Amino acid sequence: MTKASASSGGGDYRRIFAGTAQNVLGIAIAGVATLAANLLMSHVLGREAFGVVTVVTQAAFVASFATRAGMDMAVLRDVAVEAGVGRWERIKRPVTRAVAIAGAVSLIVAFLGLVLADQLRSVLSIDAAMGRHVIEAAALGLPFLALTNVWLSATRGLKIMRYTLYVFWAGQPVMWVVLMVLGWRISETAWMSVLAYSVSWVLASLAAAYFWLKESSRWESAPLEAGAMSKLFRYAGPRAPAALFSQLLFWTDLFVLTRYASDAEVGSYSAALRVGQIVVLFLTSVNLMFSPYVADLHNRGETERLDKLFKTLTRWTIAATLPAFILLAVAPQNVLKLFGGEFSDAKGALLILLGGQLFNIATGSVGFVLIMAGRTGWDLLVYAGSLVFDLVLAFWLCPRYGMEGAAIANAATFAVANIARLILVKRFVKIQPYDGLYLRMVPAAVACAVAMWAVHQVLDAASLVELVATAVAGGIVYLAVYAAVGLTPEERRGAAGLVARLRGSSQAR
């Protein structure tokens, strides 16, 4: 590696770290707001209505991945590639066209949702009385959900993360809570909770549009090159169904479970799914920040630099996620009881779900590498096969084992899908995320698990206090051991430099 390349690589790490740090802040806000929304609904509306709201809002979120028509990932990749070589004048028109396409598709699907609301309630096994107006309320927000994500993807293509923090991570979840509480003054129902969700996306779309216009207003706008739109469609065509399938993998087993379980069991499993997905939030933040770098570096043929980034970021992701994963594995019942005492019957399902999420964490941004490298056809093939696999398992296991059967289908599918993507990335992009440095995490993980288990056993009380004590004890031990043996010499020097800069800044003030 040349000196210039190494320097540039160091800049990559700093920018990705800064963007990921912004995401972590956003995740913290989103986590608190989403947890608050879920706890409010579970306590105010009850377990059955909580399950209905979860199913419908997640169905809308999943549907938005199809109605975006692949335009969110297409503009992210296109903006990153054009910005990487300084062709700013070629950015605005494709983004405008992509927004129009996503908006038009979303409006059509939203209209169909309104027309077919009764049929959709039947498909999702939603009680007519409890689920009154929930489908209609969700359909209203669908176009705005899609548009928000296309505009934010465009800003991330510029390697700007803060707008995703402001709008996606922080703004929308907080606004949902606020609007829901206000709406309950009129009607304390499931449909009002879903309507608040939709209106929060209306506001988010306005903010996302403003931020994109703010960043792009100073550029010239050259006419579209010949074949530009066909190139966009060739990339986005396979990506649209693949994006839908990717989100369905998180929720298909829940939708199948609604056919065989009671509303109460669906509510409990909804909580388990929510909790299990906490461990992938940091991975999501890294994916969002890493994606434009993959597109840019792959376009310029800098495979060695991309490989090093992939290895380092995957290791960082695992290291940052391990304490949360261990906490959920040690004290699953305590976490579920935050939703209410009756939700603890999903303990076994949660532990199984964590096994599937472990594969998500351990393979890092492998899916986004495949997408940003332009292999959307293979990406679609993996997701389509995984969805079929998930459906077969879920329809086989849910009638026999209920929540645990759904969780097994979920975990097995994520394992198979991520292994397949690892193989494809190695074949087509010539990179993979593993090296010997991963062994440095083992002592910290073992020490953390022992500390959490010990505190959990000593206190032996399924309460919030016990959960916090377990988390704090394990977190302190993990950080101490990881700082001692987990950091590489280069990372240790970087951490020391960061501490020195923070001290200097503090003294200057």
N, C-alpha and C positions, 0 to 999 in steps of 0.2 A: 504493500500500500504506500502510495506517495505521501509526502508531507502534507500536500494540499488536501488530498483525500482524507487523511486522518483528521486534519483540522475540521474539514467539512463534516466528517462523521461525528466529531465531538459536538458540533453545532446541532446536528440532528438530535442527539441525545438530549441536549439542553432544551431544544424546542419541544420535543416530544414530552420530556419530563414536565416542562412548564404547562403544556396543554393538558397533560394527564392530571397534573395537580389541580388545575381549574376544574377538570371533570370530577376529581375526588370531592372537591368542595360541593360541586353540583349534585353528586351522588348522595352526599350527606344530607343536603337539603331535600332532594327528591325522596330519599329513604325515609326521612322524618315525616315529610308531607304525605307520602303514600301510606306509611304505617298509620299515621293519624287518620287518614281517610278510611282505611280498612278497619281500624279499631272502632272508629265512630259508627261505621255502618254495621259492624258485627254486634255492637252493643245497643244501638238505637233501633236498627231494623230487624235484628235477629238473625240466626244462622241461615234460615231458608232464603230470606230476601238478600242477605249478603252473597250467597251463592249465585242468585239470579243476576245481581249487579256485576259480579266478577265474570260470569259467563258472557254476558252481553257486551260489557266494555272491552273485554279481551277479544271477543269475536270482531268488534269494530276495529280494534287496533290491528288484528291479524288481517282483516279484509283490506285495510289501508295499504298493506304491502303489495297487494295485487292492484289496487286502484292507482298506485303511483306509477304503474306500468314500467317499472324498472328505471324510471327517470331520475330517482334520487341518486342511485349508484352511478348511473350514466353521467350525470352532470358532475358528480364528485370526481370521477376519473378524468373526464374531459377538462374540467377546470384545472385539476392538478397537473395534467400533462401540458396544457397550453401555458399555464403560469410558470411551469418549470423551465420552459425555453423562451419565456418572455413575449409570447404572442397574445398580448392582452386584448387586442382588438377582435380576436376570434372567440371570445368568451360569452359576451352578453346575449347575442342572438340565439345560440343553442340553448342557453338557460331559459330564455323567454319561451321558446318553443316547447321545451320540456315541461315547464310550468303549465302551459296551456293544455298539453296532452294529459298530464296527470289530473288537472282540474276537470277536463271534459269526461274522462273515464270515471272519475269519482262521482260526478253528478249523475251519470247514468246508473251507476251501482246504487247510489243513495236513493234514487227514484224507485228502482226495483225493490229496494228494502222497504220503502213505504208501502208499495203496492202489495208486496208479498209478506207483510208483517205477520199475519196469522199463520201462514205456512212455516215461517221461520221459527215462530214460537213452538210450533208442533215439533219441528226438527230438533230443537234444543230442549224439548220436554219441559217447557216453562209453563207453570200453572197460569191459566188465563186471568185469574183474579190478581194474583201477586205480580204477574208480569205484564199487566196492562200498560200499554204505551211505551214499554222499555225499548222495543225494536225501533219504533218510530223515533224515539228520542236519540238513539244511537245513530240512526241513519242521517239525521240532520248534521251531525258533526263530521261525518266521513270525508267530505271534500276538503274541509279545513285541516284535518289531520294529515291528509296526503300532501297538501300544499306546504304546510309547515315544514315537513321533512325534506321536500325538494329544495326549498330555499335555504334551509340550514345545511344541507349537503353541499350546496354551491359554496357557501362560506367556508365550510371545512376543506373544500378543495383548495382554498387559498391558505390552508394550514392555520386558520383562525378558529380557535376553540371556544372563545368566550361567549359567542352568541348562542351556541348550543347550550352552554351553561345557563345563560340568562333565560332562554326560552324553553328549551326541552327539559333540562334537568330541574331547574328551580321554578320558573314561572308557571308552567302548566300544572304541575302537581299542587303547588300552593294555591293557585286560583281554583282548582277543583275543590279543595277543602273549603275555601271561602264561599264559593258559589253554592256548594252543597248545603252548608250550614244556613246560608240565607234562604235557599230554596225550601228547606225543611220548615221554615216559618209559614210557608204556604201549604205544603203537602209533605208530610214525613213518610215518603214512599220510595220504592225502588225506582220508579220512572223519573222522579225528580232528581235522584242521585245520578242517574244516567244522563239526564238533560244537562245537569251541571258539568258533567264530564265533557259533553259535546261543546257547550259554550266556552269552556276553558280552552278548547282547541281553536275556536273562532278567534279569541284574543291572541293566542299563540301565533296563529298565521299572520295576523296583522303585524306583530312584532318582528317575525322572521322576514317578512317582505320589506319592512323598513330597514333592517340591518343589511340585507343584500343590496338594496338600492343605495344605501349609504356607501358601501364598499365599491360598487361598480359604477357609480355615477361619473367618475372622472375619466373613464376609458372611452376611446372611440369604439364605434360599432361597425365592423366591416361586414359586407354582405356574406351570407353563408357560402362556403366553398361548394363546388359541385360534388355531390355525393355525401355531403356532411350529414344530412338527415337519414339517409339509408345506412350510413355507418353507425349513427346513434341507435337506430332501430335494430340493427344486427346485434349490437351489444345488449340493448335493453330488452329485446324480445325474449330470450331465454331467462333473463334476470327477473322479469316480472313474476312468472309462476314460481321460480325458485325462491324469491323473497317471500311469497305467500306460504310456500311449503316450509320454509325455514322457521317461520313463526308458528305455523300449525304444529310443528314438532313439540313446541312447548306446551300446547294446549289440547292437542287431539285426544289424548287419553281422558282429559276432563270432559270433553264433549261426548265421548263414547260412554263415559261413566254415567252421564245424565240419563242414559237409556236404561240403566240397570239398578241404580242406587236411589235412595230416598233423597229428598231435598236437603235434609240435615247432613247426610254423608257427603253430598256434593259440596256443601258449604265447608265442611271440615277439610276435604281434599283441596278445595280452592285455597284455603289458608296454607296448607302444606306446600302447594305449588308456589305460592307467593314467597314463603320463607325460603324454600329451596333455591329460588332464583336470586336471592340476595347475594350468593357467592359469585355470581357471574357479572355483577354490576361493575366491578373494577375492570374485568376483561372487556366489557362493553365500552368503557371509557377509553381503554387502550386501542381497541379496534377503530373507534371513531377518529382517534388522533393519528394512528399508524397508517390508515388507508391511503391518504394522499401521498405519503412517502413511498409506499409500495408502487403506486401508479407512476410516480415521477422517476424513481430509481430503475424500475423495470423498463420503462420507456427509453431510458438513456443507457441501458445495458450494464448497470453497475451492480452485478449479481453478488459479488463478494461483500460489498458494503451492505446490501439488502440482507444477506445471510447473517451477517454479524448483528445487525439491528434486530432481526427476527429472533435469534437465539437469546439476546440480552433482554428484550422486552418480554418474551415468554417466561423467562426465569423471574424477572421482576414481578410479573403478574401472579405467578404461582406464589412467590414469597409474600406478596401483599395480601393474598386471599386466604392463605393457610390458617391464620388465627380465627377468622370467621367460620371457615369450614370446620375446624376442630371444635369450636364452641357449639355449633349446631349439632355435631355428632355426639358431643358429651351431654348436652342438656336440651334435647329436642322438645321434651314435654314442657319445660319452662317457657320456651319461646312460643309454642302453640297456645299456652294458657293466657298469653297476652290478649288473644282474641276472645277469650272466654273459656271457662272450665270445660265446657262440652267439646271444645275443639281438640282436646288432647288425644282423642281416639284416632287421630291421624299420625301418631308418633311413628309407627312402623312404616307407613307410606313415606314420611319425610326422610327417614334414614335411607330408604331405597332410592329416593329421588336424588339424594346427595351423591350416591354412587355414580349416577349418570352425569351430574354436574361436574364431578371430578374429571371426567374425560373432556368436558368443555374447557375447563381451566388448564388442564395439562397439555392441551394441543394449541393453546394460545390463539393467535389471529389467523390460523391456517385457512379458514374459510374466506376471510377477506383478502388474503394473499392470492388465492385462486381467482377471486372475482376481479381484483385490481390488475391482475396479469392478463385479463381478457378472456379467461377460460369459462365464460358464463354457460356454455353448453354443457360442459362437464359438471359444473356446479348444479345445473338443473337436473342432470341425470342422478347425481348423488341424492339430492333432496327428494326427487320423485320416488326413487327406490326406498329411501328412508321412510317416507310417508306411508307407502304401501306396507312396509315392514311394521311400522307403528300401528297402523289400523288393524292388520291381521292379528298382531299380538294383543291389542287392546280388546278387540271383539272376542278373542278367545279367553283372555284372562279376567276381564272385568266381571262377567257373569259368575265366575267361579270364586274369585278372591276379592272382589270389590275394590276398595281403595288400593290395597297392596298390589293387586293385579294391574291396575292402571299405572302404578308407580314402576312396576317391573317393565312394562311396555315402554315407558318413558326413558328409563335408565338404559335399557338394552339398545334402544334406537340411537341415543346420543353416542353410545360407545361405538356402534357400527359406523355411523355417519362420520364421526371425527377421524377414525382410523382410515376410512376411505379417502378423506380429503388430504390426510398426511401423505398417503401414497401418491396421490395426484400432484400435489405440490412438489414433492421430491422429483417426480418424473418430468414435469413440464417447466418448473421454475428453477430446479436444481438447488433447492435449499431445504433445510429442515431445522427444527427449533432446539435440538438437544446437543449438549456437550457435558464434559465431566464436572463443570462448575455446579451442576444441580445438586451434587452430593453435599455441598456446603450447607444446604437447607435442612438436611436430615437432623443434625443435633438440635437445632432450634425448634423444629416441628415436634420431636420427641419430648423435649423439655416442656414445651407449651402444653402438649396433651397430658403429660403427667401432672403438671400444676393444675390444670383445669379439672381433671378427674379428681384430684385430691380435695380441692375446695368443694366441688360438687358433692363428694361423699361426706365430708365433714359437716357441711351445713344441712344437707339432706332435706331441703324444703323447696318445693316447686313454687318459687315466688320471684318477683322482679328483683328483689334485693339479692337473692342467691344467684340469679343470672348475671347481674352486674358484677358481683364479687368474683364470680368465676371468670368473666370476661377480662376484668382488670388484672387479676392475678396471672392468668395465662398470657395476656398481652405484655405485661412487664417482663415476665420470664422470656418470652419469645424475642422481644426487642433486645434484651441484654445478651442472650446467647447468639442471636443473629449478628449483632454488632461485633461480637468477639470473634466469631469463626465463619460467619456467612458472607461477609463482604469480601470482594476481591481487592487486591492492593489498589487498583485503579479506582474502584468505587469508594474505598476508604479515603483516598486523596480527594476525590470529588466531594465527599461528605464533609471532610475537614475544611475544604475551601468554602463550601456553602455556609458552614457554621461561622467561619471567619468573616464572611461578607455580611451575615446577619448581625454579628456583634459590632462590626464597623458601622453598619447602618443605624443600629440602636444607639451607639455612642455619639454619632453625628447629630441625632435628634436631641 
